[in-house]
Amino acid sequence: MSFPFDDHPQAAVLTCCHIIDGSASILFVSHDEDDGMWQFLCGKAHSENEARVVSLYEIYVLDNTIAQIADLPYGYIAMRESIESNWIVRKN
Ligand SMILES: [Zn+2]
């Protein structure tokens, strides 16, 4: 199995405690324009203490359906209703 992202598997990405503890699915992804940082979030509002930094590989292992948006360009966001839904991609 090849890694679908151009970024290094150990690249730091931003996520939230809900994804890490398995209580929510990844429903909102941002590939930030300024620094190329990936954010994989549950789509709910968060306070700062709910943010988590993990490797891109860890996130991919948690939910390999994010391979579907591995080519998301800088400055774009992707959203979906549920883990089975199609991604809706737009410029941020
Ligand atoms: Zn969350």
PDB file of the backbone (N, CA, C, O) and the ligand in Angstrom, with CONECT records:
HET     ZN  A 101       1
ATOM      1  N   MET A   1       0.851  -1.199   0.000  1.00  0.00           N
ATOM      2  CA  MET A   1       0.000   0.000   0.000  1.00  0.00           C
ATOM      3  C   MET A   1       0.883   1.244   0.000  1.00  0.00           C
ATOM      4  O   MET A   1       1.747   1.406   0.862  1.00  0.00           O
ATOM      5  N   SER A   2       0.654   2.117  -0.978  1.00  0.00           N
ATOM      6  CA  SER A   2       1.463   3.331  -1.041  1.00  0.00           C
ATOM      7  C   SER A   2       0.773   4.455  -0.278  1.00  0.00           C
ATOM      8  O   SER A   2      -0.452   4.484  -0.165  1.00  0.00           O
ATOM      9  N   PHE A   3       1.562   5.362   0.233  1.00  0.00           N
ATOM     10  CA  PHE A   3       1.035   6.499   0.989  1.00  0.00           C
ATOM     11  C   PHE A   3       0.501   7.530  -0.002  1.00  0.00           C
ATOM     12  O   PHE A   3       1.228   7.954  -0.901  1.00  0.00           O
ATOM     13  N   PRO A   4      -0.766   7.941   0.150  1.00  0.00           N
ATOM     14  CA  PRO A   4      -1.394   8.741  -0.910  1.00  0.00           C
ATOM     15  C   PRO A   4      -0.999  10.225  -0.924  1.00  0.00           C
ATOM     16  O   PRO A   4      -1.251  10.919  -1.908  1.00  0.00           O
ATOM     17  N   PHE A   5      -0.390  10.707   0.147  1.00  0.00           N
ATOM     18  CA  PHE A   5      -0.071  12.138   0.227  1.00  0.00           C
ATOM     19  C   PHE A   5       1.337  12.419  -0.291  1.00  0.00           C
ATOM     20  O   PHE A   5       2.237  11.589  -0.162  1.00  0.00           O
ATOM     21  N   ASP A   6       1.516  13.609  -0.884  1.00  0.00           N
ATOM     22  CA  ASP A   6       2.859  14.045  -1.292  1.00  0.00           C
ATOM     23  C   ASP A   6       3.710  14.386  -0.077  1.00  0.00           C
ATOM     24  O   ASP A   6       4.935  14.265  -0.115  1.00  0.00           O
ATOM     25  N   ASP A   7       3.057  14.812   1.000  1.00  0.00           N
ATOM     26  CA  ASP A   7       3.777  15.197   2.219  1.00  0.00           C
ATOM     27  C   ASP A   7       4.415  13.974   2.868  1.00  0.00           C
ATOM     28  O   ASP A   7       3.976  12.844   2.655  1.00  0.00           O
ATOM     29  N   HIS A   8       5.449  14.213   3.656  1.00  0.00           N
ATOM     30  CA  HIS A   8       6.107  13.137   4.394  1.00  0.00           C
ATOM     31  C   HIS A   8       5.134  12.540   5.416  1.00  0.00           C
ATOM     32  O   HIS A   8       4.396  13.285   6.060  1.00  0.00           O
ATOM     33  N   PRO A   9       5.119  11.214   5.577  1.00  0.00           N
ATOM     34  CA  PRO A   9       4.211  10.603   6.560  1.00  0.00           C
ATOM     35  C   PRO A   9       4.374  11.162   7.974  1.00  0.00           C
ATOM     36  O   PRO A   9       3.422  11.158   8.755  1.00  0.00           O
ATOM     37  N   GLN A  10       5.576  11.642   8.307  1.00  0.00           N
ATOM     38  CA  GLN A  10       5.789  12.178   9.651  1.00  0.00           C
ATOM     39  C   GLN A  10       5.506  13.677   9.745  1.00  0.00           C
ATOM     40  O   GLN A  10       5.759  14.283  10.786  1.00  0.00           O
ATOM     41  N   ALA A  11       4.993  14.278   8.687  1.00  0.00           N
ATOM     42  CA  ALA A  11       4.629  15.698   8.724  1.00  0.00           C
ATOM     43  C   ALA A  11       3.607  15.932   9.836  1.00  0.00           C
ATOM     44  O   ALA A  11       2.680  15.140  10.006  1.00  0.00           O
ATOM     45  N   ALA A  12       3.776  17.014  10.588  1.00  0.00           N
ATOM     46  CA  ALA A  12       2.842  17.343  11.663  1.00  0.00           C
ATOM     47  C   ALA A  12       1.549  17.891  11.078  1.00  0.00           C
ATOM     48  O   ALA A  12       1.574  18.756  10.203  1.00  0.00           O
ATOM     49  N   VAL A  13       0.428  17.389  11.560  1.00  0.00           N
ATOM     50  CA  VAL A  13      -0.878  17.888  11.137  1.00  0.00           C
ATOM     51  C   VAL A  13      -1.705  18.215  12.369  1.00  0.00           C
ATOM     52  O   VAL A  13      -1.467  17.699  13.461  1.00  0.00           O
ATOM     53  N   LEU A  14      -2.685  19.091  12.162  1.00  0.00           N
ATOM     54  CA  LEU A  14      -3.544  19.522  13.256  1.00  0.00           C
ATOM     55  C   LEU A  14      -4.837  18.711  13.236  1.00  0.00           C
ATOM     56  O   LEU A  14      -5.447  18.519  12.184  1.00  0.00           O
ATOM     57  N   THR A  15      -5.242  18.243  14.405  1.00  0.00           N
ATOM     58  CA  THR A  15      -6.526  17.569  14.514  1.00  0.00           C
ATOM     59  C   THR A  15      -7.151  17.964  15.848  1.00  0.00           C
ATOM     60  O   THR A  15      -6.681  18.899  16.496  1.00  0.00           O
ATOM     61  N   CYS A  16      -8.209  17.259  16.268  1.00  0.00           N
ATOM     62  CA  CYS A  16      -8.860  17.600  17.531  1.00  0.00           C
ATOM     63  C   CYS A  16      -9.008  16.340  18.383  1.00  0.00           C
ATOM     64  O   CYS A  16      -8.888  15.220  17.885  1.00  0.00           O
ATOM     65  N   CYS A  17      -9.267  16.539  19.652  1.00  0.00           N
ATOM     66  CA  CYS A  17      -9.339  15.426  20.596  1.00  0.00           C
ATOM     67  C   CYS A  17     -10.458  14.444  20.219  1.00  0.00           C
ATOM     68  O   CYS A  17     -10.380  13.260  20.546  1.00  0.00           O
ATOM     69  N   HIS A  18     -11.508  14.942  19.524  1.00  0.00           N
ATOM     70  CA  HIS A  18     -12.639  14.067  19.160  1.00  0.00           C
ATOM     71  C   HIS A  18     -12.245  13.022  18.127  1.00  0.00           C
ATOM     72  O   HIS A  18     -12.730  11.891  18.157  1.00  0.00           O
ATOM     73  N   ILE A  19     -11.353  13.412  17.205  1.00  0.00           N
ATOM     74  CA  ILE A  19     -10.859  12.463  16.209  1.00  0.00           C
ATOM     75  C   ILE A  19      -9.939  11.445  16.890  1.00  0.00           C
ATOM     76  O   ILE A  19     -10.024  10.245  16.628  1.00  0.00           O
ATOM     77  N   ILE A  20      -9.075  11.932  17.749  1.00  0.00           N
ATOM     78  CA  ILE A  20      -8.099  11.064  18.408  1.00  0.00           C
ATOM     79  C   ILE A  20      -8.789  10.036  19.309  1.00  0.00           C
ATOM     80  O   ILE A  20      -8.395   8.870  19.337  1.00  0.00           O
ATOM     81  N   ASP A  21      -9.825  10.473  20.050  1.00  0.00           N
ATOM     82  CA  ASP A  21     -10.484   9.523  20.961  1.00  0.00           C
ATOM     83  C   ASP A  21     -11.582   8.709  20.256  1.00  0.00           C
ATOM     84  O   ASP A  21     -12.237   7.881  20.889  1.00  0.00           O
ATOM     85  N   GLY A  22     -11.784   8.939  18.955  1.00  0.00           N
ATOM     86  CA  GLY A  22     -12.713   8.133  18.180  1.00  0.00           C
ATOM     87  C   GLY A  22     -14.170   8.514  18.366  1.00  0.00           C
ATOM     88  O   GLY A  22     -15.052   7.796  17.896  1.00  0.00           O
ATOM     89  N   SER A  23     -14.449   9.627  19.040  1.00  0.00           N
ATOM     90  CA  SER A  23     -15.843  10.009  19.285  1.00  0.00           C
ATOM     91  C   SER A  23     -16.449  10.755  18.100  1.00  0.00           C
ATOM     92  O   SER A  23     -17.656  10.996  18.076  1.00  0.00           O
ATOM     93  N   ALA A  24     -15.624  11.122  17.114  1.00  0.00           N
ATOM     94  CA  ALA A  24     -16.128  11.817  15.928  1.00  0.00           C
ATOM     95  C   ALA A  24     -15.307  11.405  14.724  1.00  0.00           C
ATOM     96  O   ALA A  24     -14.181  10.923  14.852  1.00  0.00           O
ATOM     97  N   SER A  25     -15.903  11.608  13.523  1.00  0.00           N
ATOM     98  CA  SER A  25     -15.216  11.307  12.268  1.00  0.00           C
ATOM     99  C   SER A  25     -14.611  12.577  11.694  1.00  0.00           C
ATOM    100  O   SER A  25     -15.008  13.686  12.052  1.00  0.00           O
ATOM    101  N   ILE A  26     -13.655  12.403  10.808  1.00  0.00           N
ATOM    102  CA  ILE A  26     -13.067  13.545  10.099  1.00  0.00           C
ATOM    103  C   ILE A  26     -14.066  14.010   9.055  1.00  0.00           C
ATOM    104  O   ILE A  26     -14.321  13.309   8.076  1.00  0.00           O
ATOM    105  N   LEU A  27     -14.639  15.210   9.265  1.00  0.00           N
ATOM    106  CA  LEU A  27     -15.648  15.736   8.350  1.00  0.00           C
ATOM    107  C   LEU A  27     -15.233  17.076   7.761  1.00  0.00           C
ATOM    108  O   LEU A  27     -15.919  17.610   6.890  1.00  0.00           O
ATOM    109  N   PHE A  28     -14.122  17.618   8.227  1.00  0.00           N
ATOM    110  CA  PHE A  28     -13.635  18.916   7.739  1.00  0.00           C
ATOM    111  C   PHE A  28     -12.127  18.856   7.594  1.00  0.00           C
ATOM    112  O   PHE A  28     -11.415  18.562   8.555  1.00  0.00           O
ATOM    113  N   VAL A  29     -11.637  19.134   6.388  1.00  0.00           N
ATOM    114  CA  VAL A  29     -10.200  19.116   6.121  1.00  0.00           C
ATOM    115  C   VAL A  29      -9.798  20.449   5.513  1.00  0.00           C
ATOM    116  O   VAL A  29     -10.462  20.951   4.607  1.00  0.00           O
ATOM    117  N   SER A  30      -8.720  21.015   6.008  1.00  0.00           N
ATOM    118  CA  SER A  30      -8.171  22.231   5.419  1.00  0.00           C
ATOM    119  C   SER A  30      -6.712  22.001   5.061  1.00  0.00           C
ATOM    120  O   SER A  30      -5.953  21.436   5.849  1.00  0.00           O
ATOM    121  N   HIS A  31      -6.324  22.439   3.873  1.00  0.00           N
ATOM    122  CA  HIS A  31      -4.910  22.432   3.489  1.00  0.00           C
ATOM    123  C   HIS A  31      -4.514  23.899   3.413  1.00  0.00           C
ATOM    124  O   HIS A  31      -4.792  24.571   2.421  1.00  0.00           O
ATOM    125  N   ASP A  32      -3.870  24.390   4.452  1.00  0.00           N
ATOM    126  CA  ASP A  32      -3.714  25.830   4.647  1.00  0.00           C
ATOM    127  C   ASP A  32      -2.835  26.470   3.578  1.00  0.00           C
ATOM    128  O   ASP A  32      -1.792  25.941   3.191  1.00  0.00           O
ATOM    129  N   GLU A  33      -3.297  27.621   3.122  1.00  0.00           N
ATOM    130  CA  GLU A  33      -2.624  28.374   2.063  1.00  0.00           C
ATOM    131  C   GLU A  33      -1.224  28.823   2.496  1.00  0.00           C
ATOM    132  O   GLU A  33      -0.266  28.683   1.734  1.00  0.00           O
ATOM    133  N   ASP A  34      -1.102  29.360   3.710  1.00  0.00           N
ATOM    134  CA  ASP A  34       0.131  30.052   4.104  1.00  0.00           C
ATOM    135  C   ASP A  34       1.295  29.095   4.370  1.00  0.00           C
ATOM    136  O   ASP A  34       2.421  29.361   3.949  1.00  0.00           O
ATOM    137  N   ASP A  35       1.034  27.986   5.066  1.00  0.00           N
ATOM    138  CA  ASP A  35       2.146  27.118   5.465  1.00  0.00           C
ATOM    139  C   ASP A  35       1.987  25.663   5.000  1.00  0.00           C
ATOM    140  O   ASP A  35       2.821  24.815   5.319  1.00  0.00           O
ATOM    141  N   GLY A  36       0.916  25.376   4.247  1.00  0.00           N
ATOM    142  CA  GLY A  36       0.719  24.018   3.761  1.00  0.00           C
ATOM    143  C   GLY A  36       0.312  23.020   4.831  1.00  0.00           C
ATOM    144  O   GLY A  36       0.315  21.813   4.589  1.00  0.00           O
ATOM    145  N   MET A  37      -0.039  23.516   6.013  1.00  0.00           N
ATOM    146  CA  MET A  37      -0.450  22.656   7.129  1.00  0.00           C
ATOM    147  C   MET A  37      -1.805  22.010   6.824  1.00  0.00           C
ATOM    148  O   MET A  37      -2.732  22.661   6.342  1.00  0.00           O
ATOM    149  N   TRP A  38      -1.887  20.719   7.120  1.00  0.00           N
ATOM    150  CA  TRP A  38      -3.174  20.022   7.022  1.00  0.00           C
ATOM    151  C   TRP A  38      -3.899  20.100   8.352  1.00  0.00           C
ATOM    152  O   TRP A  38      -3.289  20.011   9.418  1.00  0.00           O
ATOM    153  N   GLN A  39      -5.233  20.270   8.269  1.00  0.00           N
ATOM    154  CA  GLN A  39      -6.078  20.181   9.461  1.00  0.00           C
ATOM    155  C   GLN A  39      -7.157  19.137   9.184  1.00  0.00           C
ATOM    156  O   GLN A  39      -7.845  19.199   8.165  1.00  0.00           O
ATOM    157  N   PHE A  40      -7.297  18.190  10.091  1.00  0.00           N
ATOM    158  CA  PHE A  40      -8.308  17.137   9.970  1.00  0.00           C
ATOM    159  C   PHE A  40      -9.197  17.222  11.202  1.00  0.00           C
ATOM    160  O   PHE A  40      -8.819  16.774  12.285  1.00  0.00           O
ATOM    161  N   LEU A  41     -10.395  17.806  11.028  1.00  0.00           N
ATOM    162  CA  LEU A  41     -11.230  18.122  12.190  1.00  0.00           C
ATOM    163  C   LEU A  41     -12.607  17.480  12.065  1.00  0.00           C
ATOM    164  O   LEU A  41     -13.004  17.032  10.990  1.00  0.00           O
ATOM    165  N   CYS A  42     -13.326  17.442  13.183  1.00  0.00           N
ATOM    166  CA  CYS A  42     -14.649  16.809  13.193  1.00  0.00           C
ATOM    167  C   CYS A  42     -15.735  17.745  12.678  1.00  0.00           C
ATOM    168  O   CYS A  42     -16.860  17.308  12.432  1.00  0.00           O
ATOM    169  N   GLY A  43     -15.410  19.037  12.510  1.00  0.00           N
ATOM    170  CA  GLY A  43     -16.382  19.977  11.961  1.00  0.00           C
ATOM    171  C   GLY A  43     -17.144  20.761  13.010  1.00  0.00           C
ATOM    172  O   GLY A  43     -17.920  21.654  12.669  1.00  0.00           O
ATOM    173  N   LYS A  44     -16.939  20.445  14.286  1.00  0.00           N
ATOM    174  CA  LYS A  44     -17.591  21.206  15.354  1.00  0.00           C
ATOM    175  C   LYS A  44     -16.680  22.360  15.785  1.00  0.00           C
ATOM    176  O   LYS A  44     -15.501  22.405  15.431  1.00  0.00           O
ATOM    177  N   ALA A  45     -17.244  23.281  16.547  1.00  0.00           N
ATOM    178  CA  ALA A  45     -16.443  24.374  17.093  1.00  0.00           C
ATOM    179  C   ALA A  45     -15.513  23.822  18.178  1.00  0.00           C
ATOM    180  O   ALA A  45     -15.880  22.903  18.910  1.00  0.00           O
ATOM    181  N   HIS A  46     -14.324  24.382  18.271  1.00  0.00           N
ATOM    182  CA  HIS A  46     -13.347  23.876  19.229  1.00  0.00           C
ATOM    183  C   HIS A  46     -12.753  24.994  20.065  1.00  0.00           C
ATOM    184  O   HIS A  46     -12.619  26.128  19.606  1.00  0.00           O
ATOM    185  N   SER A  47     -12.400  24.662  21.290  1.00  0.00           N
ATOM    186  CA  SER A  47     -11.552  25.555  22.066  1.00  0.00           C
ATOM    187  C   SER A  47     -10.105  25.117  21.849  1.00  0.00           C
ATOM    188  O   SER A  47      -9.843  24.014  21.368  1.00  0.00           O
ATOM    189  N   GLU A  48      -9.173  25.996  22.210  1.00  0.00           N
ATOM    190  CA  GLU A  48      -7.770  25.746  21.908  1.00  0.00           C
ATOM    191  C   GLU A  48      -7.254  24.460  22.567  1.00  0.00           C
ATOM    192  O   GLU A  48      -6.392  23.782  22.007  1.00  0.00           O
ATOM    193  N   ASN A  49      -7.769  24.126  23.737  1.00  0.00           N
ATOM    194  CA  ASN A  49      -7.259  22.941  24.443  1.00  0.00           C
ATOM    195  C   ASN A  49      -7.765  21.626  23.853  1.00  0.00           C
ATOM    196  O   ASN A  49      -7.396  20.551  24.326  1.00  0.00           O
ATOM    197  N   GLU A  50      -8.608  21.708  22.824  1.00  0.00           N
ATOM    198  CA  GLU A  50      -9.067  20.491  22.132  1.00  0.00           C
ATOM    199  C   GLU A  50      -8.219  20.178  20.896  1.00  0.00           C
ATOM    200  O   GLU A  50      -8.421  19.152  20.246  1.00  0.00           O
ATOM    201  N   ALA A  51      -7.280  21.055  20.577  1.00  0.00           N
ATOM    202  CA  ALA A  51      -6.406  20.826  19.422  1.00  0.00           C
ATOM    203  C   ALA A  51      -5.354  19.772  19.751  1.00  0.00           C
ATOM    204  O   ALA A  51      -4.864  19.699  20.878  1.00  0.00           O
ATOM    205  N   ARG A  52      -5.013  18.959  18.754  1.00  0.00           N
ATOM    206  CA  ARG A  52      -3.969  17.939  18.908  1.00  0.00           C
ATOM    207  C   ARG A  52      -3.083  17.978  17.667  1.00  0.00           C
ATOM    208  O   ARG A  52      -3.562  18.219  16.558  1.00  0.00           O
ATOM    209  N   VAL A  53      -1.787  17.737  17.863  1.00  0.00           N
ATOM    210  CA  VAL A  53      -0.861  17.645  16.741  1.00  0.00           C
ATOM    211  C   VAL A  53      -0.372  16.206  16.648  1.00  0.00           C
ATOM    212  O   VAL A  53       0.171  15.659  17.608  1.00  0.00           O
ATOM    213  N   VAL A  54      -0.572  15.601  15.483  1.00  0.00           N
ATOM    214  CA  VAL A  54      -0.132  14.221  15.252  1.00  0.00           C
ATOM    215  C   VAL A  54       0.551  14.177  13.882  1.00  0.00           C
ATOM    216  O   VAL A  54       0.617  15.187  13.181  1.00  0.00           O
ATOM    217  N   SER A  55       1.053  13.011  13.515  1.00  0.00           N
ATOM    218  CA  SER A  55       1.664  12.884  12.186  1.00  0.00           C
ATOM    219  C   SER A  55       0.576  12.580  11.147  1.00  0.00           C
ATOM    220  O   SER A  55      -0.482  12.038  11.467  1.00  0.00           O
ATOM    221  N   LEU A  56       0.868  12.941   9.912  1.00  0.00           N
ATOM    222  CA  LEU A  56      -0.041  12.639   8.807  1.00  0.00           C
ATOM    223  C   LEU A  56      -0.301  11.140   8.724  1.00  0.00           C
ATOM    224  O   LEU A  56      -1.414  10.713   8.419  1.00  0.00           O
ATOM    225  N   TYR A  57       0.718  10.352   8.995  1.00  0.00           N
ATOM    226  CA  TYR A  57       0.563   8.892   8.960  1.00  0.00           C
ATOM    227  C   TYR A  57      -0.450   8.417  10.004  1.00  0.00           C
ATOM    228  O   TYR A  57      -1.291   7.566   9.714  1.00  0.00           O
ATOM    229  N   GLU A  58      -0.368   8.971  11.229  1.00  0.00           N
ATOM    230  CA  GLU A  58      -1.307   8.565  12.287  1.00  0.00           C
ATOM    231  C   GLU A  58      -2.751   8.855  11.897  1.00  0.00           C
ATOM    232  O   GLU A  58      -3.646   8.043  12.135  1.00  0.00           O
ATOM    233  N   ILE A  59      -2.966  10.024  11.295  1.00  0.00           N
ATOM    234  CA  ILE A  59      -4.315  10.399  10.861  1.00  0.00           C
ATOM    235  C   ILE A  59      -4.792   9.448   9.755  1.00  0.00           C
ATOM    236  O   ILE A  59      -5.946   9.020   9.744  1.00  0.00           O
ATOM    237  N   TYR A  60      -3.898   9.131   8.840  1.00  0.00           N
ATOM    238  CA  TYR A  60      -4.248   8.237   7.732  1.00  0.00           C
ATOM    239  C   TYR A  60      -4.616   6.844   8.256  1.00  0.00           C
ATOM    240  O   TYR A  60      -5.543   6.215   7.746  1.00  0.00           O
ATOM    241  N   VAL A  61      -3.905   6.369   9.255  1.00  0.00           N
ATOM    242  CA  VAL A  61      -4.216   5.058   9.837  1.00  0.00           C
ATOM    243  C   VAL A  61      -5.577   5.102  10.548  1.00  0.00           C
ATOM    244  O   VAL A  61      -6.342   4.139  10.497  1.00  0.00           O
ATOM    245  N   LEU A  62      -5.868   6.230  11.212  1.00  0.00           N
ATOM    246  CA  LEU A  62      -7.162   6.380  11.891  1.00  0.00           C
ATOM    247  C   LEU A  62      -8.327   6.342  10.895  1.00  0.00           C
ATOM    248  O   LEU A  62      -9.369   5.751  11.177  1.00  0.00           O
ATOM    249  N   ASP A  63      -8.145   6.977   9.729  1.00  0.00           N
ATOM    250  CA  ASP A  63      -9.219   7.056   8.742  1.00  0.00           C
ATOM    251  C   ASP A  63      -8.605   7.129   7.344  1.00  0.00           C
ATOM    252  O   ASP A  63      -8.254   8.208   6.868  1.00  0.00           O
ATOM    253  N   ASN A  64      -8.479   5.965   6.689  1.00  0.00           N
ATOM    254  CA  ASN A  64      -7.817   5.970   5.380  1.00  0.00           C
ATOM    255  C   ASN A  64      -8.716   6.511   4.261  1.00  0.00           C
ATOM    256  O   ASN A  64      -8.274   6.592   3.115  1.00  0.00           O
ATOM    257  N   THR A  65      -9.981   6.887   4.569  1.00  0.00           N
ATOM    258  CA  THR A  65     -10.809   7.516   3.528  1.00  0.00           C
ATOM    259  C   THR A  65     -10.298   8.919   3.196  1.00  0.00           C
ATOM    260  O   THR A  65     -10.707   9.487   2.183  1.00  0.00           O
ATOM    261  N   ILE A  66      -9.422   9.492   4.016  1.00  0.00           N
ATOM    262  CA  ILE A  66      -8.874  10.818   3.675  1.00  0.00           C
ATOM    263  C   ILE A  66      -7.965  10.747   2.452  1.00  0.00           C
ATOM    264  O   ILE A  66      -7.578  11.780   1.906  1.00  0.00           O
ATOM    265  N   ALA A  67      -7.623   9.538   2.019  1.00  0.00           N
ATOM    266  CA  ALA A  67      -6.876   9.385   0.761  1.00  0.00           C
ATOM    267  C   ALA A  67      -7.647  10.036  -0.391  1.00  0.00           C
ATOM    268  O   ALA A  67      -7.048  10.474  -1.373  1.00  0.00           O
ATOM    269  N   GLN A  68      -8.991  10.097  -0.266  1.00  0.00           N
ATOM    270  CA  GLN A  68      -9.834  10.691  -1.313  1.00  0.00           C
ATOM    271  C   GLN A  68      -9.526  12.166  -1.549  1.00  0.00           C
ATOM    272  O   GLN A  68      -9.767  12.682  -2.641  1.00  0.00           O
ATOM    273  N   ILE A  69      -8.993  12.852  -0.532  1.00  0.00           N
ATOM    274  CA  ILE A  69      -8.699  14.290  -0.700  1.00  0.00           C
ATOM    275  C   ILE A  69      -7.191  14.565  -0.525  1.00  0.00           C
ATOM    276  O   ILE A  69      -6.795  15.673  -0.164  1.00  0.00           O
ATOM    277  N   ALA A  70      -6.368  13.551  -0.784  1.00  0.00           N
ATOM    278  CA  ALA A  70      -4.919  13.700  -0.613  1.00  0.00           C
ATOM    279  C   ALA A  70      -4.315  14.724  -1.569  1.00  0.00           C
ATOM    280  O   ALA A  70      -3.232  15.255  -1.322  1.00  0.00           O
ATOM    281  N   ASP A  71      -5.040  15.000  -2.683  1.00  0.00           N
ATOM    282  CA  ASP A  71      -4.526  15.972  -3.658  1.00  0.00           C
ATOM    283  C   ASP A  71      -5.148  17.360  -3.463  1.00  0.00           C
ATOM    284  O   ASP A  71      -5.049  18.210  -4.348  1.00  0.00           O
ATOM    285  N   LEU A  72      -5.783  17.591  -2.319  1.00  0.00           N
ATOM    286  CA  LEU A  72      -6.394  18.902  -2.033  1.00  0.00           C
ATOM    287  C   LEU A  72      -5.321  19.997  -2.115  1.00  0.00           C
ATOM    288  O   LEU A  72      -4.329  19.946  -1.387  1.00  0.00           O
ATOM    289  N   PRO A  73      -5.518  20.990  -3.000  1.00  0.00           N
ATOM    290  CA  PRO A  73      -4.467  22.016  -3.151  1.00  0.00           C
ATOM    291  C   PRO A  73      -4.369  22.930  -1.924  1.00  0.00           C
ATOM    292  O   PRO A  73      -5.281  22.982  -1.099  1.00  0.00           O
ATOM    293  N   TYR A  74      -3.266  23.635  -1.824  1.00  0.00           N
ATOM    294  CA  TYR A  74      -3.111  24.671  -0.797  1.00  0.00           C
ATOM    295  C   TYR A  74      -4.259  25.668  -0.917  1.00  0.00           C
ATOM    296  O   TYR A  74      -4.643  26.048  -2.023  1.00  0.00           O
ATOM    297  N   GLY A  75      -4.804  26.087   0.216  1.00  0.00           N
ATOM    298  CA  GLY A  75      -5.838  27.118   0.215  1.00  0.00           C
ATOM    299  C   GLY A  75      -7.232  26.574  -0.037  1.00  0.00           C
ATOM    300  O   GLY A  75      -8.165  27.345  -0.267  1.00  0.00           O
ATOM    301  N   TYR A  76      -7.390  25.237   0.003  1.00  0.00           N
ATOM    302  CA  TYR A  76      -8.696  24.625  -0.206  1.00  0.00           C
ATOM    303  C   TYR A  76      -9.152  23.895   1.051  1.00  0.00           C
ATOM    304  O   TYR A  76      -8.347  23.455   1.872  1.00  0.00           O
ATOM    305  N   ILE A  77     -10.478  23.782   1.171  1.00  0.00           N
ATOM    306  CA  ILE A  77     -11.067  22.999   2.254  1.00  0.00           C
ATOM    307  C   ILE A  77     -11.985  21.935   1.658  1.00  0.00           C
ATOM    308  O   ILE A  77     -12.511  22.094   0.556  1.00  0.00           O
ATOM    309  N   ALA A  78     -12.166  20.856   2.402  1.00  0.00           N
ATOM    310  CA  ALA A  78     -13.058  19.776   1.988  1.00  0.00           C
ATOM    311  C   ALA A  78     -13.966  19.429   3.165  1.00  0.00           C
ATOM    312  O   ALA A  78     -13.514  19.321   4.305  1.00  0.00           O
ATOM    313  N   MET A  79     -15.252  19.258   2.867  1.00  0.00           N
ATOM    314  CA  MET A  79     -16.226  18.928   3.905  1.00  0.00           C
ATOM    315  C   MET A  79     -17.086  17.769   3.440  1.00  0.00           C
ATOM    316  O   MET A  79     -17.301  17.586   2.242  1.00  0.00           O
ATOM    317  N   ARG A  80     -17.578  16.985   4.391  1.00  0.00           N
ATOM    318  CA  ARG A  80     -18.548  15.928   4.060  1.00  0.00           C
ATOM    319  C   ARG A  80     -19.505  15.767   5.236  1.00  0.00           C
ATOM    320  O   ARG A  80     -19.183  16.096   6.377  1.00  0.00           O
ATOM    321  N   GLU A  81     -20.702  15.246   4.920  1.00  0.00           N
ATOM    322  CA  GLU A  81     -21.756  15.079   5.920  1.00  0.00           C
ATOM    323  C   GLU A  81     -21.439  13.940   6.877  1.00  0.00           C
ATOM    324  O   GLU A  81     -21.713  14.029   8.074  1.00  0.00           O
ATOM    325  N   SER A  82     -20.860  12.871   6.345  1.00  0.00           N
ATOM    326  CA  SER A  82     -20.531  11.700   7.138  1.00  0.00           C
ATOM    327  C   SER A  82     -19.375  10.998   6.454  1.00  0.00           C
ATOM    328  O   SER A  82     -18.949  11.395   5.369  1.00  0.00           O
ATOM    329  N   ILE A  83     -18.871   9.958   7.090  1.00  0.00           N
ATOM    330  CA  ILE A  83     -17.710   9.257   6.548  1.00  0.00           C
ATOM    331  C   ILE A  83     -18.032   8.564   5.219  1.00  0.00           C
ATOM    332  O   ILE A  83     -17.128   8.284   4.432  1.00  0.00           O
ATOM    333  N   GLU A  84     -19.343   8.282   4.964  1.00  0.00           N
ATOM    334  CA  GLU A  84     -19.737   7.655   3.697  1.00  0.00           C
ATOM    335  C   GLU A  84     -20.042   8.679   2.611  1.00  0.00           C
ATOM    336  O   GLU A  84     -20.179   8.308   1.446  1.00  0.00           O
ATOM    337  N   SER A  85     -20.151   9.961   2.963  1.00  0.00           N
ATOM    338  CA  SER A  85     -20.542  10.991   1.995  1.00  0.00           C
ATOM    339  C   SER A  85     -19.382  11.379   1.098  1.00  0.00           C
ATOM    340  O   SER A  85     -18.216  11.158   1.423  1.00  0.00           O
ATOM    341  N   ASN A  86     -19.738  11.974  -0.058  1.00  0.00           N
ATOM    342  CA  ASN A  86     -18.705  12.541  -0.925  1.00  0.00           C
ATOM    343  C   ASN A  86     -18.196  13.847  -0.325  1.00  0.00           C
ATOM    344  O   ASN A  86     -18.925  14.566   0.358  1.00  0.00           O
ATOM    345  N   TRP A  87     -16.950  14.129  -0.594  1.00  0.00           N
ATOM    346  CA  TRP A  87     -16.358  15.402  -0.143  1.00  0.00           C
ATOM    347  C   TRP A  87     -16.857  16.546  -1.012  1.00  0.00           C
ATOM    348  O   TRP A  87     -16.998  16.411  -2.228  1.00  0.00           O
ATOM    349  N   ILE A  88     -17.120  17.668  -0.370  1.00  0.00           N
ATOM    350  CA  ILE A  88     -17.399  18.906  -1.078  1.00  0.00           C
ATOM    351  C   ILE A  88     -16.159  19.775  -0.918  1.00  0.00           C
ATOM    352  O   ILE A  88     -15.777  20.133   0.196  1.00  0.00           O
ATOM    353  N   VAL A  89     -15.534  20.110  -2.051  1.00  0.00           N
ATOM    354  CA  VAL A  89     -14.262  20.823  -2.035  1.00  0.00           C
ATOM    355  C   VAL A  89     -14.496  22.250  -2.506  1.00  0.00           C
ATOM    356  O   VAL A  89     -15.181  22.478  -3.503  1.00  0.00           O
ATOM    357  N   ARG A  90     -13.926  23.209  -1.787  1.00  0.00           N
ATOM    358  CA  ARG A  90     -13.977  24.588  -2.293  1.00  0.00           C
ATOM    359  C   ARG A  90     -12.772  25.367  -1.806  1.00  0.00           C
ATOM    360  O   ARG A  90     -12.090  24.984  -0.856  1.00  0.00           O
ATOM    361  N   LYS A  91     -12.533  26.492  -2.502  1.00  0.00           N
ATOM    362  CA  LYS A  91     -11.446  27.370  -2.115  1.00  0.00           C
ATOM    363  C   LYS A  91     -11.803  28.032  -0.796  1.00  0.00           C
ATOM    364  O   LYS A  91     -12.943  28.456  -0.602  1.00  0.00           O
ATOM    365  N   ASN A  92     -10.843  28.123   0.110  1.00  0.00           N
ATOM    366  CA  ASN A  92     -11.116  28.691   1.433  1.00  0.00           C
ATOM    367  C   ASN A  92     -11.177  30.216   1.375  1.00  0.00           C
ATOM    368  O   ASN A  92     -11.397  30.865   2.398  1.00  0.00           O
TER     369      ASN A  92
HETATM  370 ZN    ZN A 101     -13.443  17.879  17.232  1.00  0.00          ZN2+
END
